[in-house]
Amino acid sequence: MNPFTHKPCPITAGYKNFKELYPKSYNVCEVDPYTKTRIILMNGTEFEANWFSHQFARHVTDNDLRRELAMTRYAEKQQQLKVSLLKPCNESPLEHTISYEQLAVDLTAELARREPDCNVKKALDFALLEDFDHLYRYANQLEMEKGIRAEKLVGRYTEIMPGRPTIAHHRCPLDNVKRNINSKKACKETVLSTMIITAAEQQTMNYYMNITNLATNDALRKLYMEIALVEEEHVTQYESLMDSGATWLEMLLWHEYTECYLYWSCFMTETDRYIKCIWEEYLEIEIGHLHKAAELLKKYEGKEWQQVIPDGTFPEPLCLHENIDYVRSVLKNTVQFTGCREDYERVEKLPNNADFFTFQTIIAPSDDIVPSHNVICNHIKRYSSDYRFQVAENPVPELRARNCDNTMVGRVKDAANSTGFCCNK
């Protein structure tokens, strides 16, 4: 499908009255796990588009252009609200958090599996293991609080076991900034990957930042507090991959194209009939937004859309699905790596005065003050072992113990063996 060749609807077609805007929420007992993750993904995608438009408006003086942005932005905000309200009232924030982390794991894995740019793939694989570990920590807290086993929520599609331990995620901000792509030279899939993963991780960061002070006990508040700061690191990493040299209007076109692609992907892969209709409706609305962005690009910069996106035909639809073998492979080969300026390095190869070690002593001077570690310790005290859902033993021998939480892997020299990252050919 090429959205540029489709007849657009007017921007005002996206404006809905309050009755039309409020949706029927999904049934927590019947919903497919990947329907929930698609909802979270599109919530985050709409948020990113909306706030990009706000920032654009704050950096331009032409009020005619700002009015055009405001017209589209209002429709985008209505879309985000309707998508977010698909979540029902009887799904707790912590249960919803499990879906956030399942999305982070399976979206990141799927993007990495098809990513041709080695630099971008390494960034995806690196953060994948951290979101994988977050899922494990939240799942243990969920069982202690509500007696719910998270494997039911993820449909047993995603394993729940230690990844790179969360205590090892706290890096000096200098080591989270990576090399940006050039959207005029990079392939279309790479540009889409950087924009999709940035929006998804930003949504997760915002959710945790906003939910932290609403959590009902200190242990969960502290866990959200810690992992929200890791998501800040992930957003810094991923946004640094995006094309920072593109103009505001070029990026507006890419944002609208990304939304069109994702709504099309959701429509093509959705199993819930009611929600599938929403994806189809919003695809049509976004095609109108895309054509408006192309119109503004031509009016203000004298450029045709083909100068920014030479081939408007969508890649294969983005499909959220089980990635157990892929995650296991990345875990086995890269768990002992950390960020090191624009690249990644085995912990044992870092000098003793590396920023990573200095920052660790500031943020986590002792294991017993780290919330993600204490969650597992508390679960072990209560149940004699941690909670996991795994199809086989952890591929990292040092992470197999069920009666203690490893705080050394990915953080201390020679704590595990890792061979390195693999690029797609």
Summary of the structure (lengths in Angstrom):
residues: 425
radius of gyration: 21.5
end to end distance: 25.6
largest distance: 66.8
contacts: 1425
relative contact order: 0.16
helix: 63%
strand: 2%
